[in-house]
């Protein structure tokens, strides 16, 4: 009950923060809303991606922890509801939503066949429908297997995962382009989608670890989740820290080397007037420090230690998302009081959704044929 009240309190803080931000500056309020909506929805989508990869690779080690990422998929129906305000708020933050701006800008006029409100909404419907239908099917099969057992549903999920993963890669790229890259419709990057995915899965892995370790402390998993499971999740988090650094540097290096004005404007806006401090902060908090800290084996398999780094990485990923979105609002960095308050609101909403799912359903698969492999995991 305490955690439920905490999440409700977070939601209240988020609503009040948005109202205060809107009264102060509506443009800032909607940028803050977009930032946190995109960040939390990306984490939830990471649950679908994780579950699909485990099914497709026939991974046995994750059987006892897989229900936690699956619970994040329950966010998707609420994500649809919370997307609707962006139809109104988008006029405050998207230049291409203004007819007069499109008429006055030749490049925007050329892109108007893609960047227009009706097609924007059609794409959003397609994104959420495909993610929920296929990702939701993975979860429903997993829950059904708790009752009927057998391997048939496991085999079905493997086939659905083979369909889901290519669709996920394509649709999440368009989702990121629509919500974030189109904030500056004159800029483009062919690596933007994979850069956003790196942020998505790194923050999602850290979020799963936070939930799993806190639930383990309260005795929900017993001996079915041990330090070996924690270590593998820690290794994945460590690995994607490196993957993120590789992708982020690759995008920067290609744009720097090409030196074309239509591409370099993105980094110039995020480098001048003090934004370079945030850029350096991301490099050290999201890569250098966690890379060094998570190198030793015991740092990745000791729950009390790795959970602290999971919190650290979630915060670092949010700062990165902040750096992607907010320079379109402000020429210089600022203390994100309103934005952090709105973040708490979205965390509270996601927390209630995940808690309800895990309260309604078993926290671990009951009759998955790979459970025994997970129970006898050794590293």
Secondary structure, DSSP 8 states (H G I E B T S, - for coil): -HHHHHHHHHHHHHHHHHHHHHHH-HHHHHHHHHHHHHHHHHHHHHHHHHHHHHHHTT-STTTTTHHHHHHHTTHHHHHHHHHHHHHHHHHHH-GGG-HHHHHH-HHHHHHTTTSSHHHHHHHHHHHHHHIIIIIHHHHHHHHHHHHH-SSHHHHHHHHHHHHHHHHHHHHHHHHHHHHTGGGGTT---TTHHHHHHHHHHHHHHHHHHHHHHHHHHTTSSTTSS-HHHHHHHHHHHHHHHHHHHHHHHHHHHHHHHH--HHHHHHHHHTTTTTHHHHHHHHHIIIIIHHHHHT-SHHHHH-HHHHHHHHHHHHHHHHHHHHHHHGGGT-SS----HHHHHHHHHHHHHHHHHHHHHHHHS-SS-SS-TTHHHHHT---
